[in-house]
Amino acid sequence: MTEHNNNGEKHPYIEFKDVSKAFGDNHVLDHVSFFVYPAETLCILGRSGVGKSVSLHTIMGFLKPDSGNVTVANEDITDYSEAEMERIRKKVTMVFQNGALFDSLSVGENVAFPLRERRDLDEVQIYQVVDGLLDMVGVKPMRDLLPSDLSTGMKRSVAIARALAAQPEAILYDEPTTMVDPLMANKLGDLIQKLKYQLKLTSIVVTHDMRFAQKLADRVVFLHEGKAIFFGTMPEMEQSDHPIIREFLDLDTLRLPGEGGQPGACPPPA
């Protein structure tokens, strides 16, 4: 749902205000600020180990910032308890890099899991919703298979379907194209775009893939050594003269389609 102030201006759905987080002497986030508006997509870019995934875990309340403020679902969650975060997580869900599917459950049963937790649908209704979601993400024929029977990309699609079953307002994606072939990466990008336009979902996508970000991003935040060295639109980033960003962009132009690896992808995170 889009929130407006009295002047009719949009409020960010998720926002970092001057957020810092350290693990011992390792300052992973150093006074980082960014935001994403409702029904828009923010891509978090940067090399491995710069705090991209830590940002997502902070949004979900799995980690607490050392300083600064975090707004999620239009609420300041900085000091929220776990019980309060459970309520927020009904609005904002996360698709983990490994998919986090239940290995012993079929694809259909994995997607049905959050529907059963709601306890307001009978089995016929549950499987109507499951089939609809699997169809939306393009894996309906795999309904009775186990996750071990699926490719990495298919597992990510199922994980997205399961996330959608919770009827969230926002989805966070952690490196959705890592270890995925270029064709499947393109399909995942199309799916994230479709969810944005059809369901008005707010999205934050952590990625190292410039072309994936170019396809999806309304805004980009670029993290380097704990700091947000850029926050703005993709065209603005492409005009940046910051040496680190120029190096990142120039490396991307060297990876042309069909020359091995995923088009536009930097090396996978360690």
Residue frames relative to the residue before (quaternion, step in Angstrom):
aa qw qx qy qz dx dy dz
M 1.0000 0.0000 0.0000 0.0000 0.00 0.00 0.00
T 0.3709 -0.7383 0.5227 0.2102 3.58 -0.88 0.95
E 0.1954 -0.7744 0.5941 0.0963 3.55 -0.81 1.05
H 0.0982 -0.7819 0.6139 0.0468 3.57 -1.04 0.81
N 0.3970 -0.6733 0.5539 0.2868 3.54 -1.20 0.48
N 0.7527 -0.4137 0.2610 0.4406 3.56 -1.28 -0.02
N 0.6585 0.4924 -0.3059 0.4799 3.58 1.24 -0.36
G 0.5550 -0.6310 0.3829 0.3836 3.57 1.28 0.05
E 0.4970 0.6535 -0.4329 0.3723 3.60 1.27 0.13
K 0.5002 -0.6497 0.4807 0.3108 3.57 -1.11 0.70
H 0.3043 -0.6919 0.6188 0.2138 3.52 -1.26 0.60
P 0.5263 -0.5964 0.4790 0.3713 3.63 -1.05 0.58
Y 0.4342 -0.6764 0.5238 0.2821 3.57 -1.08 0.69
I 0.7634 0.0704 -0.0351 0.6411 3.57 1.15 -0.76
E 0.0714 0.8114 -0.5750 0.0771 3.58 -0.90 0.91
F 0.2026 -0.7065 0.6647 0.1343 3.52 -1.20 0.78
K 0.0546 -0.7778 0.6256 0.0248 3.57 -0.91 0.95
D 0.8448 -0.1831 0.0986 0.4930 3.56 -0.43 1.27
V 0.2466 0.8169 -0.4831 0.1962 3.58 1.05 0.85
S 0.0428 -0.7733 0.6325 0.0080 3.55 -1.02 0.94
K 0.0478 0.7745 -0.6294 0.0414 3.55 -1.17 0.74
A 0.0122 -0.7989 0.6007 -0.0288 3.54 -0.82 1.05
F 0.1867 -0.7179 0.6560 0.1396 3.52 -1.29 0.58
G 0.7865 -0.1087 0.0207 0.6076 3.54 -0.03 1.30
D 0.8003 -0.2250 0.1947 0.5206 3.57 -0.76 -1.07
N 0.5783 0.5914 -0.3703 0.4228 3.57 1.29 -0.06
H 0.1589 -0.8022 0.5727 0.0566 3.57 -0.32 1.30
V 0.1843 -0.8405 0.5041 0.0740 3.54 0.08 1.35
L 0.7666 0.0925 -0.0601 0.6326 3.58 1.06 -0.79
D 0.0724 -0.8195 0.5677 -0.0308 3.55 -0.70 1.14
H 0.8028 -0.2653 0.1218 0.5200 3.59 -0.06 1.37
V 0.2139 0.8039 -0.5111 0.2165 3.56 0.84 1.12
S 0.0149 -0.7859 0.6180 -0.0141 3.57 -0.98 0.92
F 0.2575 0.7233 -0.6208 0.1585 3.56 -1.07 0.86
F 0.1075 -0.7922 0.5947 0.0851 3.58 -1.27 0.14
V 0.1353 -0.7417 0.6427 0.1360 3.53 -1.36 0.18
Y 0.3836 -0.7249 0.5305 0.2143 3.55 -0.95 0.95
P 0.6542 -0.4952 0.3804 0.4266 3.60 -1.23 0.36
A 0.8505 0.1424 -0.1444 0.4854 3.55 -1.14 0.87
E 0.5992 0.5123 -0.3875 0.4779 3.59 1.19 0.54
T 0.3623 -0.7228 0.5510 0.2067 3.56 -1.32 0.29
L 0.1241 -0.7552 0.6419 0.0473 3.52 -0.96 1.03
C 0.1624 -0.7603 0.6199 0.1062 3.58 -0.99 0.86
I 0.2137 -0.7476 0.6177 0.1177 3.55 -0.97 0.94
L 0.0864 -0.8205 0.5646 -0.0205 3.54 -0.49 1.28
G 0.3896 0.7024 -0.5479 0.2338 3.53 -1.30 0.36
R 0.6109 -0.5574 0.4100 0.3848 3.54 -1.24 0.32
S 0.7143 -0.4363 0.3316 0.4352 3.55 -1.35 0.09
G 0.8375 0.2618 -0.1757 0.4463 3.54 -1.12 0.73
V 0.5427 0.6418 -0.3971 0.3686 3.61 1.19 0.36
G 0.6840 -0.5213 0.2883 0.4209 3.60 1.21 0.27
K 0.3606 0.7535 -0.4904 0.2484 3.59 1.22 0.22
S 0.7234 0.4185 -0.2448 0.4916 3.57 0.76 -1.05
V 0.5878 0.5639 -0.3644 0.4514 3.59 1.11 -0.65
S 0.6070 0.5512 -0.3490 0.4538 3.59 1.08 -0.71
L 0.6648 0.4964 -0.3062 0.4668 3.59 0.92 -0.89
H 0.6725 0.4990 -0.3016 0.4559 3.58 0.91 -0.89
T 0.6177 0.5250 -0.3377 0.4784 3.57 1.17 -0.55
I 0.6234 0.5291 -0.3327 0.4699 3.58 1.03 -0.77
M 0.7095 0.4538 -0.2554 0.4747 3.59 1.00 -0.83
G 0.4966 -0.6794 0.4147 0.3461 3.58 1.28 -0.17
F 0.4229 0.6878 -0.4808 0.3418 3.59 1.25 0.26
L 0.7487 0.1833 -0.1199 0.6256 3.56 1.26 -0.55
K 0.2809 -0.7427 0.5815 0.1771 3.57 -1.16 0.62
P 0.4629 -0.6733 0.4838 0.3137 3.62 -0.93 0.77
D 0.4970 -0.6316 0.4993 0.3239 3.56 -1.20 0.53
S 0.7770 -0.0673 0.0428 0.6245 3.56 1.18 -0.61
G 0.6402 0.4961 -0.3995 0.4295 3.54 -1.27 0.37
N 0.3948 -0.7149 0.5345 0.2175 3.55 -1.34 0.04
V 0.1673 -0.7666 0.6153 0.0755 3.54 -1.15 0.78
T 0.1219 -0.7729 0.6211 0.0447 3.55 -0.82 1.09
V 0.0435 0.7798 -0.6213 0.0637 3.57 -0.88 1.01
A 0.8250 0.0427 -0.0801 0.5578 3.58 -0.88 0.97
N 0.6511 -0.5644 0.2813 0.4223 3.53 1.08 0.93
E 0.6293 0.4784 -0.3543 0.4997 3.60 1.20 0.53
D 0.4311 -0.6627 0.5414 0.2862 3.57 -1.09 0.71
I 0.1122 -0.8431 0.5255 0.0190 3.58 -0.26 1.30
T 0.3016 0.8164 -0.4710 0.1438 3.60 1.29 -0.08
D 0.8122 0.2118 -0.0912 0.5358 3.58 0.86 -0.95
Y 0.3170 0.7786 -0.4938 0.2225 3.59 1.19 0.40
S 0.4587 -0.6504 0.5367 0.2804 3.54 -1.19 0.68
E 0.6760 -0.4726 0.3596 0.4363 3.57 -1.28 0.18
A 0.6270 0.5376 -0.3374 0.4518 3.60 1.03 -0.74
E 0.6598 0.4889 -0.3047 0.4826 3.58 1.00 -0.80
M 0.6479 0.5212 -0.3209 0.4534 3.59 1.03 -0.75
E 0.5768 0.5779 -0.3846 0.4306 3.61 1.09 -0.58
R 0.6366 0.5122 -0.3232 0.4775 3.58 1.06 -0.72
I 0.6509 0.5075 -0.3125 0.4702 3.61 0.99 -0.84
R 0.6735 0.5168 -0.2995 0.4355 3.59 0.99 -0.83
K 0.5413 0.5653 -0.4200 0.4594 3.57 1.24 -0.01
K 0.6954 0.4392 -0.2529 0.5094 3.59 1.25 -0.45
V 0.7816 0.2050 -0.0791 0.5838 3.57 1.10 -0.77
T 0.0081 -0.8077 0.5885 -0.0353 3.57 -0.68 1.10
M 0.3165 -0.7653 0.5421 0.1423 3.54 -1.25 0.40
V 0.2348 -0.7261 0.6297 0.1455 3.56 -1.10 0.81
F 0.2728 -0.8014 0.5156 0.1322 3.55 -0.32 1.30
Q 0.6680 -0.5289 0.3498 0.3894 3.55 -1.23 0.57
N 0.7368 0.4000 -0.2363 0.4912 3.62 0.98 -0.80
G 0.5661 -0.6155 0.3769 0.3984 3.60 1.29 0.03
A 0.1127 -0.8452 0.5112 0.1078 3.59 1.14 -0.75
L 0.2893 0.7546 -0.5324 0.2519 3.58 1.00 0.84
F 0.5007 -0.6159 0.5080 0.3345 3.56 -1.26 0.44
D 0.4149 -0.7620 0.4428 0.2263 3.58 -0.42 1.26
S 0.7162 0.4714 -0.2549 0.4470 3.59 1.03 -0.79
L 0.6615 0.4775 -0.3041 0.4919 3.60 1.28 -0.14
S 0.5323 -0.6108 0.4776 0.3399 3.57 -1.13 0.66
V 0.6988 -0.4349 0.3569 0.4418 3.55 -1.32 0.19
G 0.6811 0.4958 -0.2886 0.4550 3.57 0.86 -0.97
E 0.6663 0.4963 -0.3018 0.4677 3.58 0.98 -0.86
N 0.5987 0.5525 -0.3610 0.4539 3.61 1.08 -0.64
V 0.6960 0.4591 -0.2756 0.4784 3.58 0.89 -0.93
A 0.6491 0.5302 -0.3140 0.4460 3.58 1.11 -0.70
F 0.5046 0.7067 -0.4088 0.2807 3.59 1.17 -0.59
P 0.7224 0.4086 -0.2807 0.4820 3.67 0.69 -0.92
L 0.5993 0.5543 -0.3692 0.4442 3.61 1.14 -0.49
R 0.6541 0.5035 -0.3118 0.4706 3.59 1.02 -0.78
E 0.6129 0.5617 -0.3538 0.4287 3.58 1.06 -0.69
R 0.6214 0.5564 -0.3400 0.4343 3.60 1.16 -0.60
R 0.1874 -0.8446 0.4784 0.1509 3.58 1.19 -0.63
D 0.5930 0.5599 -0.3952 0.4227 3.60 1.04 0.61
L 0.6742 0.4328 -0.2902 0.5234 3.59 1.32 0.23
D 0.3739 -0.6872 0.5586 0.2756 3.58 -1.11 0.61
E 0.7306 -0.4588 0.2749 0.4244 3.58 -1.28 0.25
V 0.6218 0.5367 -0.3461 0.4533 3.59 1.02 -0.75
Q 0.6672 0.4923 -0.2980 0.4729 3.59 0.92 -0.92
I 0.6240 0.5505 -0.3406 0.4377 3.58 0.98 -0.86
Y 0.7362 0.4230 -0.2595 0.4603 3.59 0.78 -0.94
Q 0.5534 0.5526 -0.4056 0.4732 3.57 1.19 -0.28
V 0.6627 0.4869 -0.2988 0.4842 3.59 0.97 -0.87
V 0.6375 0.5364 -0.3276 0.4455 3.60 0.93 -0.91
D 0.6744 0.4906 -0.3005 0.4628 3.59 0.85 -0.97
G 0.6451 0.5289 -0.3181 0.4505 3.57 1.01 -0.81
L 0.6788 0.4850 -0.2869 0.4709 3.58 0.97 -0.88
L 0.6555 0.5016 -0.3155 0.4682 3.59 0.94 -0.85
D 0.6252 0.5237 -0.3272 0.4772 3.56 1.11 -0.71
M 0.6406 0.5441 -0.3212 0.4364 3.57 0.97 -0.86
V 0.7590 0.3584 -0.2029 0.5043 3.59 0.95 -0.85
G 0.5680 -0.6783 0.3426 0.3161 3.58 1.28 0.23
V 0.6547 0.5055 -0.3292 0.4554 3.62 1.15 0.45
K 0.2211 0.8158 -0.5129 0.1498 3.62 1.11 0.48
P 0.6420 0.5276 -0.3558 0.4277 3.68 0.90 -0.71
M 0.6703 0.5086 -0.2979 0.4508 3.63 1.20 -0.42
R 0.2989 0.8211 -0.4651 0.1418 3.61 1.27 0.02
D 0.7791 0.3630 -0.1853 0.4764 3.61 0.89 -0.90
L 0.5157 0.6341 -0.4206 0.3938 3.59 1.27 0.10
L 0.4595 -0.6314 0.5402 0.3137 3.55 -1.32 0.30
P 0.6509 -0.5230 0.3654 0.4114 3.62 -1.13 0.48
S 0.6263 0.5589 -0.3433 0.4213 3.61 1.06 -0.69
D 0.6354 0.5295 -0.3228 0.4601 3.59 1.26 -0.35
L 0.6625 0.5447 -0.2789 0.4319 3.58 1.28 -0.27
S 0.5095 -0.5917 0.5207 0.3451 3.54 -1.28 0.42
T 0.6891 -0.4678 0.3469 0.4312 3.57 -1.28 0.27
G 0.6700 0.5076 -0.2988 0.4519 3.57 0.92 -0.90
M 0.6436 0.5122 -0.3194 0.4706 3.58 1.00 -0.81
K 0.6196 0.5369 -0.3397 0.4609 3.59 1.02 -0.79
R 0.6424 0.5145 -0.3285 0.4634 3.59 0.98 -0.81
S 0.6358 0.5276 -0.3293 0.4571 3.59 1.01 -0.81
V 0.6506 0.5022 -0.3095 0.4783 3.59 0.99 -0.86
A 0.6364 0.5281 -0.3280 0.4567 3.58 1.00 -0.82
I 0.6305 0.5147 -0.3287 0.4791 3.59 1.07 -0.72
A 0.6340 0.5232 -0.3289 0.4648 3.60 0.99 -0.84
R 0.6580 0.4983 -0.3136 0.4695 3.59 0.96 -0.84
A 0.6275 0.5246 -0.3372 0.4662 3.58 1.02 -0.75
L 0.6633 0.5137 -0.3021 0.4528 3.59 0.98 -0.84
A 0.5746 0.6091 -0.3745 0.3983 3.58 1.14 -0.62
A 0.6529 0.5090 -0.3080 0.4688 3.58 1.17 -0.53
Q 0.3527 -0.7708 0.4575 0.2687 3.60 1.35 0.01
P 0.1503 0.8248 -0.5314 0.1213 3.61 0.75 1.01
E 0.4654 -0.6307 0.5362 0.3132 3.52 -1.38 0.16
A 0.7932 0.1170 -0.0440 0.5960 3.57 1.24 -0.50
I 0.1235 -0.7647 0.6274 0.0799 3.55 -1.21 0.64
L 0.2149 -0.7441 0.6219 0.1156 3.53 -1.06 0.89
Y 0.1402 -0.7986 0.5834 0.0473 3.59 -0.85 1.00
D 0.1804 -0.7939 0.5743 0.0857 3.59 -0.72 1.08
E 0.8264 -0.2247 0.0941 0.5076 3.58 -0.38 1.32
P 0.0196 0.8638 -0.5034 0.0063 3.64 0.70 1.00
T 0.7358 0.4227 -0.2511 0.4657 3.64 1.12 -0.46
T 0.4265 0.6995 -0.4774 0.3175 3.61 1.22 0.07
M 0.8436 0.0876 -0.1112 0.5180 3.59 -0.92 1.00
V 0.5620 0.5598 -0.3939 0.4643 3.57 1.19 0.61
D 0.4842 -0.6714 0.4668 0.3112 3.59 -0.95 0.81
P 0.6887 -0.5259 0.3029 0.3968 3.63 -1.15 0.56
L 0.6390 0.5297 -0.3364 0.4448 3.61 0.99 -0.77
M 0.6829 0.4659 -0.2862 0.4844 3.58 0.92 -0.91
A 0.6037 0.5527 -0.3567 0.4504 3.60 1.06 -0.72
N 0.6479 0.5152 -0.3088 0.4685 3.56 1.01 -0.84
K 0.6443 0.5178 -0.3127 0.4679 3.58 1.03 -0.82
L 0.6423 0.5147 -0.3230 0.4671 3.59 0.99 -0.81
G 0.6340 0.5248 -0.3239 0.4666 3.57 1.04 -0.77
D 0.6397 0.5154 -0.3168 0.4740 3.57 1.00 -0.86
L 0.6510 0.5275 -0.3125 0.4475 3.58 0.99 -0.86
I 0.6567 0.5013 -0.3170 0.4658 3.60 0.90 -0.90
Q 0.6342 0.5172 -0.3208 0.4769 3.59 1.06 -0.76
K 0.6500 0.5266 -0.3189 0.4454 3.59 0.94 -0.89
L 0.6577 0.5088 -0.3082 0.4621 3.59 0.97 -0.88
K 0.6140 0.5503 -0.3391 0.4530 3.56 1.09 -0.73
Y 0.7573 0.4046 -0.2185 0.4638 3.58 0.77 -1.03
Q 0.7177 0.4458 -0.2679 0.4629 3.61 0.93 -0.84
L 0.8004 0.2845 -0.1259 0.5124 3.58 0.91 -0.94
K 0.3790 -0.7460 0.4637 0.2912 3.61 1.32 -0.06
L 0.2695 0.7909 -0.5067 0.2127 3.57 1.07 0.75
T 0.3617 -0.6666 0.6082 0.2342 3.51 -1.21 0.70
S 0.0529 -0.8231 0.5654 -0.0053 3.60 -0.87 0.91
I 0.0661 -0.7217 0.6834 0.0883 3.51 -1.29 0.60
V 0.0937 -0.8113 0.5770 -0.0076 3.55 -0.69 1.15
V 0.2033 -0.7394 0.6318 0.1128 3.56 -0.74 1.11
T 0.1747 0.7907 -0.5661 0.1542 3.58 -0.70 1.03
H 0.2891 -0.7066 0.6073 0.2196 3.54 -1.34 0.34
D 0.5741 0.6161 -0.3356 0.4221 3.56 1.39 -0.02
M 0.3594 -0.7771 0.4796 0.1919 3.57 -0.30 1.29
R 0.7006 0.4742 -0.2995 0.4412 3.59 0.82 -0.91
F 0.5783 0.5475 -0.3616 0.4848 3.56 1.16 -0.56
A 0.6662 0.4915 -0.2920 0.4789 3.58 0.95 -0.89
Q 0.6315 0.5355 -0.3381 0.4474 3.60 0.97 -0.80
K 0.6525 0.5263 -0.3014 0.4543 3.56 1.09 -0.76
L 0.8067 0.3720 -0.1383 0.4378 3.57 0.91 -0.97
A 0.7115 0.5711 -0.2721 0.3059 3.53 0.86 -1.05
D 0.2773 -0.6786 0.6542 0.1859 3.51 -1.14 0.82
R 0.7740 0.0079 0.0010 0.6332 3.55 1.19 -0.72
V 0.2168 -0.7571 0.6074 0.1039 3.52 -1.29 0.53
V 0.0752 -0.7296 0.6723 0.1002 3.53 -1.18 0.67
F 0.1771 -0.7858 0.5884 0.0698 3.57 -0.84 1.04
L 0.1665 -0.8041 0.5679 0.0566 3.56 -0.61 1.20
H 0.0846 0.7744 -0.6215 0.0832 3.55 -1.04 0.88
E 0.8416 -0.0776 -0.0006 0.5345 3.54 -0.73 1.18
G 0.7653 -0.4141 0.1892 0.4551 3.54 0.90 1.01
K 0.7090 0.4386 -0.2557 0.4895 3.58 1.22 -0.29
A 0.4129 -0.6503 0.5698 0.2862 3.55 -1.24 0.55
I 0.1267 -0.8369 0.5292 0.0600 3.58 -0.08 1.27
F 0.7813 0.0859 -0.1062 0.6091 3.58 1.30 -0.08
F 0.0952 0.7487 -0.6554 0.0293 3.55 -1.17 0.72
G 0.4448 0.6597 -0.5028 0.3380 3.55 -0.65 1.14
T 0.7171 -0.4105 0.3142 0.4675 3.57 -1.21 -0.42
M 0.6513 -0.5155 0.3761 0.4105 3.58 -1.23 0.33
P 0.6471 0.4987 -0.3508 0.4577 3.67 0.85 -0.75
E 0.6321 0.5197 -0.3353 0.4668 3.60 1.04 -0.72
M 0.6465 0.5179 -0.3206 0.4594 3.58 1.00 -0.82
E 0.6599 0.5200 -0.3109 0.4443 3.57 0.98 -0.84
Q 0.6788 0.4531 -0.2826 0.5040 3.60 1.25 -0.38
S 0.4496 0.7172 -0.4408 0.2986 3.59 1.29 -0.15
D 0.2611 -0.7606 0.5714 0.1637 3.56 -1.09 0.72
H 0.3551 0.7244 -0.5131 0.2929 3.61 1.23 0.32
P 0.5072 -0.7021 0.3953 0.3058 3.63 -0.64 1.05
I 0.6411 0.5191 -0.3353 0.4550 3.62 0.99 -0.75
I 0.6737 0.4799 -0.2942 0.4787 3.58 0.95 -0.86
R 0.6268 0.5272 -0.3404 0.4619 3.59 1.00 -0.77
E 0.6397 0.5193 -0.3237 0.4651 3.60 0.99 -0.83
F 0.6457 0.5246 -0.3088 0.4610 3.58 0.97 -0.89
L 0.6845 0.4780 -0.2774 0.4753 3.57 0.92 -0.94
D 0.6645 0.5096 -0.3062 0.4528 3.58 0.97 -0.85
L 0.6089 0.5376 -0.3442 0.4710 3.60 1.08 -0.70
D 0.6405 0.5455 -0.3229 0.4335 3.56 1.00 -0.85
T 0.6653 0.5155 -0.3182 0.4364 3.60 0.94 -0.81
L 0.6078 0.5618 -0.3539 0.4355 3.60 1.24 -0.36
R 0.6829 0.4605 -0.2754 0.4957 3.58 1.23 -0.45
L 0.0469 -0.8340 0.5493 -0.0216 3.53 0.11 1.30
P 0.6212 -0.5455 0.3927 0.4029 3.62 -1.14 0.55
G 0.8150 0.2789 -0.2101 0.4625 3.52 -1.10 0.80
E 0.6407 0.5288 -0.3337 0.4455 3.59 1.25 0.08
G 0.7249 -0.4281 0.2441 0.4813 3.54 1.07 0.76
G 0.7979 0.2110 -0.1895 0.5319 3.52 -0.93 0.94
Q 0.6641 -0.4976 0.3776 0.4108 3.51 -1.30 -0.03
P 0.5184 -0.6501 0.4378 0.3420 3.62 -0.81 0.87
G 0.8466 0.1685 -0.1320 0.4874 3.51 -0.93 0.94
A 0.5734 0.6181 -0.3870 0.3733 3.60 1.21 0.00
C 0.3684 -0.6575 0.6040 0.2591 3.49 -1.16 0.69
P 0.6874 -0.4510 0.3188 0.4716 3.61 -1.15 0.23
P 0.5740 -0.6017 0.4170 0.3669 3.60 -1.03 0.75
P 0.5961 -0.5762 0.4122 0.3778 3.57 -1.14 0.60
A 0.4887 -0.6487 0.4896 0.3173 3.54 -1.10 0.65
